[in-house]
């Protein structure tokens, strides 16, 4: 008995459906690993400047800008000076510029000895005594675990820039992994906050001298 060979052909539509199903299954398999979310923090640290007095001056924090290559949910690792790699299942829990702002907003009150700090943008009617602006130039880790924060920051008083400084700090992660990277970058952020606070306090006896007119009207931001 001769073998029977089927000559039935699969239609193009059926092939398309099978291909879509295969691709969908592959994507589902790749995405099945749960996402890991990370946030940065900043602490007050130990400053050489004594913040013994409070003040009724208002400090504005922002704007804080980050480079476009960092403005994404994935965590960026520098492969070389000209090449970067994005994480697969690791994400920032919130926009990175917002995370940086909130971290500094939590740390600066302890560093300065005042809670009269407001994040940008603030109401136009609010009188800001000192404005802190930050331009992040580089903020990522490389493949060796070295983390770097490079930033240009300024302090404005009466719409005049009184301080304009470059901050550059590097630290190695304690161990491989994105959690250790986030911890190391948090240290970088803490160091930036400490430098800003110490500089602001030293400017014209910031906390030691009351405003010229302590009774001038200003909105309450408490």
C-alpha positions in Angstrom: 0.0 0.0 0.0 1.4 3.3 -1.0 1.7 6.1 1.6 -0.8 8.9 1.3 0.7 12.4 1.3 -1.6 15.2 2.2 -1.5 18.1 -0.2 -3.8 20.3 2.0 -2.4 23.8 2.2 -2.8 26.2 5.2 -4.5 29.5 4.1 -2.6 32.8 4.5 -5.2 33.9 7.1 -4.6 30.9 9.2 -0.8 31.4 9.0 -1.2 35.0 10.1 -3.3 34.0 13.1 -0.8 31.4 14.1 2.1 33.9 13.8 0.3 36.5 15.9 -0.5 33.9 18.5 3.2 32.8 18.6 4.4 36.4 19.0 1.9 37.2 21.7 2.9 34.1 23.6 6.6 35.0 23.4 5.9 38.5 24.6 3.8 37.2 27.5 6.5 34.9 28.5 9.1 37.7 28.5 6.9 40.0 30.4 5.8 37.5 33.1 8.7 38.5 35.4 7.3 41.1 37.9 8.6 44.6 37.7 10.9 46.0 40.4 10.3 49.6 41.4 12.9 51.8 43.0 13.0 55.3 44.6 15.8 57.6 45.6 16.0 59.2 49.0 18.2 61.9 50.7 19.1 62.3 54.4 20.2 65.4 56.3 23.6 64.0 57.3 26.0 65.6 59.6 26.8 69.2 58.6 29.6 71.4 60.0 27.2 74.3 60.0 25.0 74.7 63.0 21.3 75.3 62.2 20.2 76.5 65.6 17.7 79.1 64.6 14.5 79.0 62.6 13.6 81.7 60.1 10.5 83.1 58.5 12.2 83.3 55.1 10.7 81.2 52.3 13.0 78.9 50.2 11.9 77.8 46.8 13.3 74.5 45.5 13.3 74.2 41.8 13.1 74.0 38.9 15.1 70.8 38.8 16.0 69.6 35.3 17.3 66.2 34.2 18.8 65.2 30.8 16.4 63.7 28.2 18.2 60.4 28.3 17.3 60.0 32.0 13.7 61.2 31.5 12.2 57.6 31.3 10.9 54.9 33.6 13.8 52.5 32.9 17.0 52.7 34.9 20.0 53.8 32.8 23.4 52.2 33.1 26.4 53.7 31.2 28.1 51.0 29.1 30.7 53.5 27.8 31.1 57.2 27.4 28.8 57.2 24.4 26.5 54.2 25.0 23.8 53.5 27.6 21.8 50.4 28.5 18.2 50.3 29.8 17.0 48.0 32.5 14.6 45.2 31.6 12.3 44.7 34.6 13.6 47.5 36.8 11.8 50.9 36.8 11.7 54.1 38.7 8.6 54.2 40.8 7.9 57.8 39.7 9.4 60.3 37.2 13.0 60.8 38.2 13.0 64.6 38.4 9.9 64.4 40.7 11.7 61.8 42.9 14.8 64.0 43.2 12.6 67.0 44.1 10.7 65.1 46.8 13.9 63.6 48.3 15.5 67.0 48.7 12.3 68.5 49.9 12.3 66.0 52.8 16.0 66.4 53.6 16.5 70.2 53.4 14.2 71.2 56.3 16.5 69.3 58.8 19.6 70.6 57.1 18.4 74.2 57.2 16.5 74.2 60.4 13.3 75.5 58.7 10.3 73.9 57.2 9.4 76.9 55.1 10.4 75.3 51.8 8.2 75.0 48.8 8.7 73.1 45.6 8.5 74.6 42.1 6.2 75.7 40.7 4.8 78.0 43.4 2.0 80.6 43.4 3.1 83.9 41.7 1.8 85.8 44.7 4.2 83.9 47.1 7.4 85.9 47.9 10.4 83.7 47.6 13.5 84.8 49.5 15.9 82.2 48.2 15.5 80.1 45.1 17.5 76.9 44.6 17.7 75.7 41.0 19.4 72.5 39.9 20.5 71.2 36.4 21.4 67.5 36.5 24.1 66.9 33.9 24.8 63.2 34.7 23.2 60.8 37.1 23.7 57.1 36.5 25.9 54.1 37.2 28.4 52.4 35.0 28.9 48.6 34.6 31.6 48.5 37.4 29.0 49.8 39.9 30.5 53.4 40.1 27.7 55.9 40.5 28.1 59.6 39.6 26.0 62.7 40.1 27.2 65.7 38.2 25.0 68.9 38.5 25.1 72.6 38.2 23.1 74.4 40.8 22.4 78.0 41.8 20.9 80.2 44.5 18.9 83.3 43.7 18.1 86.1 46.0 16.0 89.1 44.9 16.1 87.7 41.4 19.9 87.8 41.4 22.1 84.7 41.2 24.3 84.9 44.3 25.8 81.4 44.0 26.5 79.3 40.9 28.4 76.0 41.6 29.3 72.7 40.0 28.7 69.5 42.1 30.5 66.3 41.2 30.3 63.3 43.4 31.1 59.6 42.8 30.6 56.5 44.9 30.8 52.8 44.3 27.8 50.6 45.1 28.3 48.2 48.0 27.3 45.2 45.9 25.9 44.5 42.4 22.3 45.0 41.7 19.8 47.8 41.1 18.8 48.1 44.8 22.4 48.9 45.7 22.6 51.3 42.8 19.6 53.2 44.1 21.2 53.3 47.6 24.5 54.7 46.1 22.7 57.3 44.1 20.7 58.3 47.2 24.0 59.0 48.9 25.0 61.2 45.9 21.7 63.1 46.3 22.2 63.5 50.1 25.7 65.0 49.5 24.2 67.5 47.0 21.6 68.5 49.5 24.2 69.0 52.2 26.4 71.2 50.0 23.4 73.4 49.0 22.3 73.7 52.6 25.7 74.6 54.0 26.2 77.2 51.2 22.8 78.7 51.7 23.4 79.1 55.5 26.8 80.7 55.0 25.4 83.3 52.5 25.1 86.6 54.3 24.4 85.0 57.7 21.2 83.4 56.2 19.8 82.0 59.5 21.4 84.6 61.8 19.9 87.8 60.4 16.1 88.3 60.3 14.6 90.0 57.2 14.8 93.8 57.1 11.0 94.0 57.6 9.9 91.0 59.6 6.3 92.2 59.4 6.0 92.4 55.7 3.0 90.5 54.4 3.4 87.0 52.9 1.1 84.1 52.3 1.3 81.3 54.9 2.6 78.1 53.3 2.3 75.9 56.4 
